[in-house]
């Protein structure tokens, strides 16, 4: 199994088995309340516009999250160098 896919599967499996309180704590620690609320609002808006495309939209939202994380990782090293 490719490394990225394997990591994604492991992460999803871990999230699916988490206690709700632990998942909420993880969300607050990693994203914060403001970002979590932004994604909730964005997702609700996207899905309400095309409810028949909920599966396609869900997949797109998951991929968008991955791409955002990748962009954050690329940006972080440059910010550290700029601050030095």
C-alpha positions as CSV (number, residue, x, y, z in Angstrom):
1,X,0.0,0.0,0.0
2,X,1.4,3.4,-0.9
3,X,2.7,5.4,2.1
4,X,0.3,8.3,1.8
5,X,-2.7,6.0,1.4
6,X,-1.6,3.8,4.3
7,X,-1.2,6.8,6.6
8,X,-4.6,8.1,5.6
9,X,-6.2,4.8,6.3
10,X,-4.5,4.5,9.7
11,X,-5.6,8.1,10.6
12,X,-9.2,7.5,9.6
13,X,-9.3,4.2,11.5
14,X,-7.9,6.0,14.6
15,X,-10.4,8.9,14.3
16,X,-13.3,6.4,13.8
17,X,-12.5,4.6,17.1
18,X,-11.9,7.7,19.2
19,X,-14.2,8.7,22.0
20,X,-16.1,11.8,21.1
21,X,-14.4,13.9,23.8
22,X,-11.0,12.8,22.6
23,X,-11.9,13.7,19.0
24,X,-13.2,17.1,20.1
25,X,-10.0,17.7,22.0
26,X,-7.9,16.8,19.0
27,X,-9.9,19.1,16.8
28,X,-9.6,22.0,19.2
29,X,-5.8,21.4,19.7
30,X,-5.0,21.0,16.0
31,X,-7.5,23.4,14.3
32,X,-9.0,25.6,17.0
33,X,-12.6,26.5,17.4
34,X,-12.6,29.2,14.7
35,X,-11.2,27.0,12.0
36,X,-13.5,24.1,13.0
37,X,-16.5,26.4,12.7
38,X,-15.4,27.7,9.3
39,X,-15.2,24.2,7.9
40,X,-18.5,23.3,9.4
41,X,-20.2,26.3,7.8
42,X,-18.4,25.8,4.5
43,X,-19.3,22.1,4.4
44,X,-22.9,22.7,5.2
45,X,-23.1,25.4,2.5
46,X,-21.5,23.2,-0.1
47,X,-23.7,20.2,0.7
48,X,-26.9,22.2,0.9
49,X,-26.4,23.6,-2.6
50,X,-26.1,20.1,-4.1
51,X,-27.5,17.4,-1.8
52,X,-27.5,14.9,-4.6
53,X,-23.7,15.3,-4.8
54,X,-23.0,14.6,-1.1
55,X,-20.7,11.7,-1.8
56,X,-18.7,13.7,-4.4
57,X,-18.6,16.8,-2.1
58,X,-17.5,14.7,0.9
59,X,-14.6,13.3,-1.1
60,X,-13.7,16.8,-2.3
61,X,-13.7,18.1,1.3
62,X,-11.5,15.4,2.5
63,X,-9.0,16.0,-0.3
64,X,-9.2,19.7,0.3
65,X,-8.2,19.1,3.9
66,X,-5.2,17.1,2.7
67,X,-4.1,19.8,0.3
68,X,-4.5,22.5,3.0
69,X,-2.2,20.4,5.3
70,X,0.3,20.0,2.5
71,X,0.3,23.7,1.8
72,X,0.8,24.4,5.6
73,X,3.8,22.1,5.6
74,X,5.4,23.8,2.6
75,X,4.8,27.2,4.1
76,X,6.0,26.5,7.6
77,X,9.7,26.0,6.7
78,X,9.7,29.2,4.7
79,X,8.2,31.2,7.6
80,X,10.8,29.8,10.0
81,X,13.6,30.9,7.7
82,X,12.0,34.3,7.3
83,X,11.8,34.8,11.1
84,X,15.4,33.8,11.7
